[in-house]
Amino acid sequence: MLSTAQNVVMVVLNVVVLIALLVFGVFAVYNNRPNFELTPEHLYDQQKGQQWGIWVFVFIIISWLVTLPGVFWTLGDGWVQALWWIELASNIASLVCCCASIFYYHRLNTRPHD
């Protein structure tokens, strides 16, 4: 069984990830097609933002997939603990990728342009 502390940590982390996904989504939609001609530096920022954004979704999908066995089957404590750690790692990785993508999209928008 998961301890109460583990459940609280995961609930808080899931809320933080959802907020980060909303911010990432706004930046991705708003900055993916800027209103100015892209210089090589702008293209670099746009491509890096997109690359990090792909990793965001990879880790989010992993995080969601590891919750499915517990929904459909009864798992032993060892499996529950292992899946909890995998979900924790994938949530943290998705947060790191969100921050990196937001950084590049923000830099794309704030770089000087003609």
C-alpha positions in Angstrom: 0.0 0.0 0.0 1.1 3.5 -0.6 1.5 5.7 2.4 -0.5 8.9 2.9 2.6 11.0 2.3 3.2 9.3 -1.0 -0.4 10.0 -2.1 -0.2 13.6 -1.0 3.1 14.1 -2.9 1.7 12.6 -6.1 -1.5 14.7 -5.8 0.5 17.9 -5.4 2.9 17.0 -8.1 0.0 16.2 -10.5 -1.5 19.6 -9.9 1.9 21.3 -10.5 2.3 19.3 -13.7 -1.2 20.3 -14.9 -0.5 24.0 -14.2 2.9 23.6 -16.1 1.1 22.0 -19.0 -1.4 24.9 -19.2 1.4 27.4 -19.2 3.4 25.3 -21.7 0.2 25.1 -23.9 -0.3 28.8 -23.9 3.4 29.5 -24.8 3.4 26.8 -27.5 0.2 28.0 -29.2 1.1 31.7 -28.9 4.8 31.5 -29.9 4.8 28.7 -32.3 3.9 31.0 -35.2 5.1 34.4 -34.4 4.0 37.5 -36.2 7.4 38.3 -37.6 9.9 36.8 -40.0 12.1 34.2 -38.3 15.8 34.8 -38.3 18.1 31.8 -37.8 18.2 32.5 -34.0 14.4 32.6 -33.9 14.2 29.3 -35.8 16.6 27.7 -33.4 14.5 28.8 -30.4 11.3 27.6 -32.1 12.8 24.2 -33.0 14.2 23.7 -29.5 10.8 24.7 -28.0 9.1 22.1 -30.2 11.7 19.4 -29.4 11.3 19.9 -25.7 7.5 20.0 -26.2 7.6 16.5 -27.8 9.4 15.2 -24.7 6.8 16.8 -22.4 4.1 14.7 -24.1 6.2 11.5 -24.1 6.7 11.8 -20.3 3.1 12.7 -19.7 1.9 9.6 -21.6 4.3 7.4 -19.6 3.0 9.0 -16.4 -0.6 8.2 -17.4 0.2 4.7 -18.7 1.8 3.6 -15.4 -1.5 4.3 -13.6 -3.5 2.0 -15.8 -2.4 -1.4 -14.3 -3.7 -0.3 -10.9 -7.0 0.7 -12.4 -7.6 -2.6 -14.2 -5.9 -5.1 -12.0 -5.1 -5.7 -8.3 -1.3 -5.2 -7.9 1.0 -6.4 -5.2 2.7 -3.8 -3.0 6.0 -4.2 -4.8 4.4 -3.3 -8.2 2.5 -0.4 -6.6 5.7 1.0 -5.2 7.6 0.5 -8.5 4.9 2.2 -10.5 4.7 5.0 -8.1 8.4 5.7 -8.5 8.1 5.5 -12.3 5.2 8.0 -12.2 7.2 10.3 -9.9 10.2 10.2 -12.2 8.1 10.8 -15.4 6.2 13.7 -13.7 9.5 15.4 -12.7 10.9 14.8 -16.2 7.8 16.3 -17.8 8.2 19.4 -15.5 11.8 19.8 -16.6 10.9 19.5 -20.2 8.0 22.0 -19.8 10.4 24.5 -18.2 12.9 24.0 -21.0 10.2 24.4 -23.7 8.7 27.5 -22.1 12.2 29.0 -21.8 12.8 28.6 -25.6 9.4 29.8 -26.5 9.7 32.8 -24.2 13.1 33.6 -25.7 11.7 33.3 -29.2 9.1 35.9 -28.3 11.4 38.3 -26.5 14.4 38.2 -29.0 14.8 41.4 -31.0 13.3 41.3 -34.5 12.7 43.6 -37.4 
